[in-house]
Amino acid sequence: MGWWQVNADTLAGSRFVVSPLAETIACLKVLERGMAAHPGERAWLDAHVPAYRERLAGDPVTALLVRAALGRTWNADFLTPTPGGEGEDVFEEEVERVRTWPPGAAREDLTVSLGGPLPARLHRDDLPQRTAELLEWVWTRTVLPHWPRRRRIIEADVVARTARLGQDGWAGALDDMRPGMRWLGGNRLQINTYDYPPREISGARLMFVPVTPRQSWVSWDAPHRYAVVYPCAGALADGGRTATPEALAALLGPARAGVLVLLATPKSTTQLVALTGQGLGSVGRHLRVLLDAGLVRRRRAGRSVLYYRSDAGQVLVRAQRGGQGQSSAGAGPRVVT
C-alpha cells in the first residue's frame, strides 16, 4: 500500500484548500467517463456531455491526449499540478502551470499514466497547451456558471471535516476522506492501496483539497508540497435532500421546514446555506425561530457551531412524515440540481 510518513508538525500545519482547477479536473474526469454518481450529476452530464463529445470529435489529438493523461490508475502529473495552498487559488493562475509545463516532461508523464509507450500522434510539443485549452473549456462551460454553489458546498465540507477533527482526531477526519485512505498510526497516512514505496513528507506543506464530484487523487511538488484531492461528503455533493412533508411546510413555512428536515444530523450554518441555496441571513433567522420553539439544539465543535434536531423536532418531523406517507405513498427523495 502507498503511505506517507507525516510528523506531528506537518499535520498541525496542514490546511484545506479551495482549488477551482481541481474542481475542473474532477469534472473533466466525469465528462470523459460519462458516468454519474447521483441523479444531480446525471442532469449535469446530460446538459454538457454532448458539447464535450462534439469538441473532442473535432480535435482527435486532444481526445487521445485526455484519455492518455487520465490513465488507468494514475493521472499524468502535468494534468494535476499541486495547488499553491495560499487560500483560494485562482483558476487562471492554476491552469497556467499546466500550460507552461515542459513538453518533454509532459510526454514522460504520459508514459507513466499510460503504463507504456506514447502513441505516435502524441509525440509533439503542444500537449501542455492543448491540455490547458481543454481545461479552460471545461471550466468556462461547465463549472464557472455553478461555481458559487460548488464553492459553498466545498466550504461546508471543510467546516464538517474541521468539526470532526476536533471530535475524533486525525483518524476520524481522514479515514473516509477518499477510498483506500486511512490513518495507520505511528505518523503513517495510507493514501491508497497500491504497492508504492513510502514517502517521507515531514516538514512539507500538506493540503487537503475537496471537490464536489466523487473523484479523488494525490499530487505533490516534492519535497515542498503534497496534496490529497477528495470528494465532498455525499449529502453535500449530491445536491439532494429528502422531501419536506407538505404538512410540515404548511406549519412552519417551506424554507424553515426544509432546514428542520436537514438537521437529522448536526450541520453548521455554512452547510445549511450550501444545501438549501438560501442566504446566510435567511438560514440564521430560520435557526433562531427553530431554537426559540425548542425544535433545534446547538453545540460547539471547535470553532464551529453545529445545529441538530431536538427530541421535539424529531417527533414533529416523524409525525409529519407519517401523515405524508398516508397521503403520498411512494414519494421518494427529491433532488435539487
N, C-alpha and C positions, 0 to 999 in steps of 0.2 A: 504494500500500500504506500501511497505517497504521503509524506508528512513533513511538516516544518517544525524546526526547533525554535521555540519562541520564549524568550525570557520574560520575567515579570515587568520589566521596564518597557519592553516593546508592547506588551498587552496593554499596560496602563496608558501608553501614548497612542494607541490605535484610535482610529476615528472612522465615522461613517461619512461617505462622500456621495454627493449627487452628481451623476455624470450623464449629461444628455447624449454623449457618444455611446456610452454603454447601453443606454435605453434604445438607441437607434440600432446598434449591432444586434441586440436581443430581438428587436422587431424584424430585422433582416433575416435572422435565423427562422423566425416563424413564417415569414413570407416565402422563403426558399423551400421550406419543408411543407408548407400548406396544411399544417395540422394544428387545429385549435385545441387549447387546453380546457376551455369552458365556453358556454354559449355567447358571452360577451365578446370573447376573442373571435369566435366564428363570425359574428356580424362584422367585426373589423376586417377580418380576412376577406369576406365576401365583397367588401367595399373596395379593397385595394389590390387583391391578387391579380385581377385581370390586367390592370395597368402595369403592374410589376412584370408580369409574364410578357406583356407586349413590349416593354422596354428591353428585356433581355433577348427576346426573339429578334429584335433589330440590332443587337450587339452581341453576336455569338462569342466573341473573345471574352467579354466581361462575364457572360453566362458561365463559360468554362472556368474563368478565374474565381468567381464566387464559390462555385462548387468545390474547387480545389482548396480555397482558403478556409472554408468551414470544415473540411476534412472529415474523417471518420471518428476519431477520438480526440483530436487536438486541433485547435484553431491556429492558423498561421499567425505568428507573433505580430506581424505588421498590421493585421486587421484589428487586433485588440490591444492597443498600447495601454500601458498602465496610467490611470488618472493622475493628475497633478497633485490632488489632495489638498488644495487650498480653498476650502469652502465649496460652493457650487461651480463646477467648471463651465466654460463657455464652449458651445459646440464648435464654433468656427475655429477656435484655438486648438481644440482637441483634434479635429479632423485634419488640421494642418500637419500634425505629427504623422498621420498616415500618408499624406501627400508627399512629404519630404523624406520618407523612408528610403534609404539607399536601394536602388533597383536590384543590385546583386544580392543584398541581404534579403530582400523580399522573395527572390527566386529560391534562395536557400530555405527560407521559412516554408515555402510551398512544398518543397521536397519532404519536409518533416510532416506537415499536415496531410500530405498525400500518402506518406509512407512508401514512397517510391520515386522514380524519375519524373521529371517535369515533362508534360506534353509539349511537342514541338511548337504549338501555337502560343505557348506561354513563355517562350524564350525571347523576351522583349523587355525594354526598359521602362515602358509606361504603365506597369502593373500598379504601383502605388497611386499614380494619378487616376487611373480607371477606378480603383477601389474607393478613393476619396469621392469621386464624382457620383458613384452609386450610393454611397452613404449619405451624401448631400441630398440626393433624390429621395431616399427613404425618409430622411429627417424632415425635409420640406413638405413632402406629400402626405406622409402617414403618421408622423409623430408630432410635429410642431403644432398642428391645429388642435391637438388634445393635450399639449404639454402642461398647461396649468393644472389640469385634473391629475395627470400622471404624476406630476411633482408633488401634489398634495398626498397622493397615495404613498409615494416613496417616503415623504416626510413622516407620515403616520406610521409607517413600518419602523422607521428609526426610533420614534417615540416608544413603540411597543418593545423593540429589542432592548432599548436602554432600560426600560422598566423591568424587563425580565432579567437583565444583567444584575440590577440591584437586588432582585429577589432570589435568583438561583445561581448567581455567579457565572463565570465564563462557560462552564459546561452546559448550563441551561440555555444560555444565549446563543451558543454556537452549534449545538448538537444537531439541530434540524434546519440549519441555515441553508444547506444545499445537499443533494444526495451524496452519500458517502463521506460526509464531513462530520467529525465529532472531536471532542476534546479528550485526549488519551491520558492526560495527567503527565506529571514529570516534564512539564514545559513542552509537550508534544501536541501539535494540532494536525490531525489527519485531514487532508484536503480532498482526497479521493481514494478509490480502491485500486488504482493502478499500481503496478510494481515499479515505482520510480525511486531513485535514491533520495534520502532525506536532505533537506536544505536547512542550513543554519542561517536564520534571519534575525537573530538577536541584534539589536541596535538599528535595524532598518525601520522605515515607516510602514506600518501595516494598516491597510484600508479595507473597509467593508462597503461594497457598492450595491445597493438594492436596485432592481429593475422590476417593472410590472409584468412582463411576460415570464412564463415559467422556463427560464433559461438560466444557465449558470456556467461560469468558467473561472479560471485563475490566470493572473498575469503578473509579470514582475519586470522591474528595471534594476536588475541586480547590480550592486548589493544594497541599493538605497531604498527601493520602494517595492512593496508587494501588495497585491490586491486580490480580494475574493469577491467576485460578482455573484449575487444570489437573487433568487426570486422573492418578491414580497409575499407576505403571508396570504394564503388563499382567499380569506374573507375580504381582504382589501383588493387584491389584484383581480379577482373575478368580477368585481364591479357589481356583484349581485347582492340581494338581501332577501330574506324571507318576506312574504307578503304581509302587509299590515291588515289585520282584521277590519272589516268595514265598520263594525260597531265601535271598535276602539277608536278608529279615525273620527267617527261622528262624535264620540265622547270628548276626546282630547284635541281634536284637530289633526289633519293628516300628517303635518310635519312633526308635531310633537309626539304623536303616536309612533311615527316611524323611528324617532330617536329612542323611545322606550323599548321598542321591539329589538333594536340593535344592541341594547345593553344586556343581552343574555350573558355575555362575557364582558369583563371590565374593558373600558375603552377610554381614551383621552379625548379631549375636545378636538384635537388635531385629527385623530382617526375618524371621529364623527363627521367632521367637515368633509373629509375625503370621501366617506361613504355616502353621505346624503347629498353632497353638492350644495348645501346651504352655506351661507356666510358664517364666519366665526361669531359675530354678534347674535345672529339668529339662534345658532346652536346654544350659545351661552344663556340666552333668555329661556329657551325650552328647558334646559337643565335646571335653571333656577326654579321654574314653576314645578317641575317634577320633584325637585328636592323639597320644596315647601309643602308639597302634597304628600310627602312620605313615600313616594313611589320609587325613588332613587336614593342611593347612598354614594359616598365618595371616600376614597382613601388616597394617601400619598404613596408613590412608589419612586424613590429617588427624587428627581426634580419634577416629575410629572404628577398630575392628579388624575386618577382613574375613577370613572363613574360606572356603577353597576346597579341592576335592579334590586330593590329591597324585597322582603318577603311579600309585602303588599303588592308591589309591582309585578312580582312573579304570578301571584294569584290572579291579578287583574288580566294579565296577558293570556294566561292559560284559560281563564273563563271565557274570554272573548274569542279565543281560537276554537274552543269547544262549540260555541254558538255558531261560528262561521262554518265549522265542519258540517253542521246540520243543514245549513242553507246553501253551502257551496262545496258539495262533495267533489273530491278530486282536484281541488285547487292546488296548484304546485307552486314552486318558487317563482318569483318574478325577477327578471334580470333587467338591470338598468345598464344601458351601454353608453 
